[in-house]
């Protein structure tokens, strides 16, 4: 359980950093993301094609290295050559990420409630707010991708900070909950 909480803390910090970068440099960030993903797809695709060329006739018949490789190469080249089109789709993807983060916060609110923590409804409201922010990002009420990217960046920054603080609080509540001698936890039953 401790390892999962550590991973959540690290991912929260990374989300906040991504949000800060999106907020400060939206146009550059959009281009870097698109070109980076495009380059990775091309490199991966070339690797799969070479793997197909170098293998024996009876090895990996169903692995589809050639087709996967060619699709990755074409997709990567499309992203690089038509980055403007791809950038217009990024707000949708960012919106999905905000919705996912908000849903995770809603789950955490119910975990706080389960551990008899205070203000679980506040956590629930904040999680729902992030879901709505993600929906608004997908609907794209803003005129430009740059402005929307800043909005999403601000939301990511707030989501990262909030998730980090929320994670610390749930960890404390869990320790307090486990310290109560009258309560039997499901994990304790499995151990004993």
N, C-alpha and C positions, 0 to 999 in steps of 0.2 A: 504494500500500500504506500509506503514511504517513497518508493521509486516513482510511482504514478504521480504523487504530489509534486515531486521534484521536476518531473517532465512538464506538468502543468505550469509550474512557476517559470521554467525556461521558455516554454511556448508563449506565455503571457508577455514576457520581456521582449521576445522576438516580434510579437504582434504589435506591441507598442512602438518598437523601433521602426518597423515597416510603416506604421501609421505616421510617425514623425517624418520619415523620408517622403512619403506620399504628400503630406501636408506642405512641406517646404519646397520640394522640387517635383511637381506633378507631371509636367511635360517630359522632362528628362527621365523620370521614373517609368512612365508609360513606355517610352522608347526602349529603355534598358530591359524592361520585362519582356517586351515583344521580341526584340533582337536576341536576348539571352535564351528564351524558350525556343525560338526558331533555330538558333545555332545548335542547341542541345539536340533538337529533333533531327537535324541534318547529320550530325556526328553519330548519333545513335543509329539512324537509318543506314548510313554508310557501313557501320560496323555489322549490322544485321545482313546486309547484302554480301559483304566479304565473308561472313560466316557461312552463308549459303554457298558461295562459290568454292570455298575451301573444304567443305565437308564431303564425306564419302556418299555415294549414291544411296546407300541404305540407312544412313544416319539421319535421324530427325525428320522423317518423312512428313510428320504432321505439325512441325514447328512453324511453318510458314515464314521462314526468315526473309525470303525474297519479297513477298507481298508486304509484310510488315515494314521491312526496310524501305521499300519504294514509297509506301504511304507516308512514312515518317519524313523521308527526304522531300517529297512534294509538299507536305504540310509545313515543314520548316522553311522551305524556300518561299512558299506563299506568305508566311508570317513576315519574313524579311522583306520581300518585294512589295507587299501590300500592307505595310505596318499600320497605315491609317485606318484601314477597314478593321483590322484586329484590335486596334486601340479603342475603336468605338464599341467593341464587345466587352472590353475590360470592366467597365462599370457594372455590367451584369454579373460577371464573375466575382467582383469585389462585393456586390450586394449579396450574392449567395454565401460568401464567407461571413459577412456580418450576421446573416440569418442563422448560420450554423453556430456562431459564437453566442448569439442571443439565446438560442435554444439550450446551449450548454449552461448558460447562466440561469435559465429557468429551472433546469435540473438541479443546479447547485442550491437554488432557493428551497427546493423541496428537501434536499439533503440537510440544509441548515434547520429547517422545520423538524425533520426527523430527529436531529440531535438536540432538539429543544432550544435552539439558538434564538436570540432576539432579532427582531427586524427582518425576518425572512420575507415578509411581504415587500419590503423595500428592494430586496434582491430580485424578487419576482418582477416587480415593476420595471427595474432597470433592464432585466433580461428581455422583457417584452418590448421595451423602448429600442433595444438593439435590433430586435426582429423587425420592428417598424422602420427603423433606419435602413435596414437592408432592403426591405420592400421598396422604400422610396428611392434608393439607389438604383434598383432594377427598373423602376418606372422612369427614371432619368428626367426629373422635373427641371434640371438645370440645362442651360443652353450649350455649354461646352463640356467636353470630356475633362478638360483641365480643372474646371470648377468642381465638377463631380468628383474627380480624383482627390481634390483637397477635402471635400466633404467626407469622402470615404476614409481618407487619411486621418482626419480628426476623429471619426468614429472608431477606427482601428486603435488609435492612440488611447482613447478613453476606454475601449474594450480591454486592451492589454493591461492598463493600470488597474482597472476595476477587477479583472480576473485574477491578477496577482494578489490584490488585497483580499478578495473573496476567498482565494485558495488558502491564504494564511489563516483567515477566520475559521474556515471549515476545519482546518487542521487542529486549531485550538479547541474547537467544539468537540471534535472527535476524541481528542485526548481527555477532555473533561468527561465526556460521555463514557469512555472506557474506564475512567477512574471511579465511576459510581459502582459500588459493590452489589447493589440490588438488581442491576440490569445485566441480563445475559445477552451477549452478542452472538450472532449467527456463526462468526468465525471462531469464537471461543468454544462453541458446541462442537464444531468440526475438529478442533484441536484435541479436545478432551473427551 
